[in-house]
């Protein structure tokens, strides 16, 4: 069954955001992760805590968790934390 990582984010450093995005995207390949959507949030009800949302699909929960915990992705987290404020959610 597919699993999804939903990222709510607000960029705080555009230059670092671009570098992080490129590096993070490369880490998805080995885990069959693919971007389904990325863009600005428009709330239809309630308020959004971040300005942007990203949806990444994986073939399984195991692949999603293994990607997030992978050495490759963990290496880019310091850059992520300089580039944006974010919250990651796993949906299975």
Secondary structure, DSSP 8 states (H G I E B T S, - for coil): --EEEEEEEEES-HHHHHHHHHHHHHHHGGGT-EEEEEEE---SSS--SSSEEEEEEESSHHHHHHHHHSHHHHHHHHHHHHHEEEEEEEE-
